[in-house]
Amino acid sequence: MLVSDFYPFVILFPLIALRVPIGFGLLLSGLFTYWMAGEASFLSVVRIFLDAPKHYTLLAIPFFILTADFLVAGGLIDLLFAGARAWLGRLPGGLGSVTVAGTMVFGGISGSSSADAAAFSKIGTEGMATQGFPRDFSACLVASSATLDIMIPPSIAMVIYGSLTDTSIGALTFGGITPGILFGLIHMAYVAWVARRRGIGVDERRYTWGERWGYSLRLVPIFGIMFVVLWGFYTGQFTATEVSTMSALASLLVALFIYRTLVLRDIPRVLAKTAGTSAAIFLIIAGATVFAKALTISGFTGRVVVLIKSANLSPWQFMLGVTVILYFLGCFLEGIALNVMTTPVLAPIAQSLGIDMVQYGLFLIFNIEVALISPPVGLNLFIASAATGVPLEQMYRRIWPFVIILLVGVMTLIFFPGLALWLPRLVYG
């Protein structure tokens, strides 16, 4: 490769080291590459930047975020945690298993891993601390189990991938259910093993069956929101954007009129929070689109494509190679940027090798999960550290068993694609 091929990275990595927001870093790196190549005017770059978030399917993102924000603002995370404790608190691992279960259920509502990590980091870590779990281990557990949010539908990562590749978001939705639940259970098994080995994690509180069913009845409206999402995709009569608006409306009505934990004066604050989060995501999407175009202009993309095709790789060899590339990039880039930058380049190659686009999409999402907890720029590590007060340096040392668990998920989707494909085939034939 030529030196000019790496122009996009010359600015990007120093900006990341300086903690510049990743959306701005990607945009500035793209502008630098265009300027060095002399390929386009400033206005053409602005046009690319503004057009990137205009895909209709991407409108689902703010509504899925709004769904979670209404429930969080209504204080329903405490109820969700208490319900999970009533049923699972006596399992090996105690409140560690409860925390994982809570993140999985919330993942079936929010679509955002960062929202999941923010919602459960404090309550999960403080609860586990009462049973003897080290705080750094607990914070890492929440950071890792929250990544499953983007595998368990609804998922913002699925929406972005589906919009970039024209892959059925419904098929991705049902494909993510089995691996999402399976690796949630694996997290619970690991917590139980750690608790047993250390003699911790025993929940002394006992619940009657009446108390358990009481919590279950109180949680029915929350599970109803999950049903709305799955029903919307299953029927095929609604787009992802329409499903997301229905789930946002349902969460508002549930918080306002059923639980009555949200009041009208809270709504502007919730909308403002959702707008800020959505703006940050769309900035990353737009910046990553400019950066991806810059990779093409510099010649980097073309050379990578030629290199991969000339190697005559089998599908599994290609996916192993992609895993190495995504792991390296994921150490420095946020998951959304990783999705937008690599999908237009690598997904067509995967398709030409006969890899199912649903399988590749879920394989990509598992790799994004790894990126979310990989030092030094794993977003969920930053969120969990800020929420719990656990220093990042301690989390960097503790996170590696969870990175290995998620890498096993990547390998599973490479060599056992049926795990992800059996349910979409059953639903859609």
Buried (B, 14 or more C-beta within 10 A) or exposed (E): EEEBBBBBBBBBEEBBEEEBBBBEBBBBBBBBBBBBBEBBEEEEBEEBBEEBBEBEBBBBBBBBBBBBBBBBBBEBBEBBBBBBBBBBBBBBBBBBBBBBBBBBBBBBBBBBBBBBBBBBBBBBBEBBBEBEBBBBBBBBBBBBBBBBBBBBBBBBBBBBBBBBBEBBBBBBBBBBBBBBBBBBBBBBBBBBEBBEEEEBBBBEEEBEEEBBEBBEEBBEBBEBBBBBBBBBBBEEEBBBBBBBBBBBBBBBBBBBEBBEBBEEEBBEEBBEBBEEBBEBBBBBBBBBBBBBBBBBBBBBBBBBBEEBEEEEBEBBBBBBBBBEBBBEBBBBBBBBBBBBBBBBBBBEBBBEBEBBBBBBBBBBBBBBBBBBBBBEBBBBBBBBBBBBEBEBEBBBEBBEEBBEBBBEBBBBBBEEBEBBBEBBBEBEE
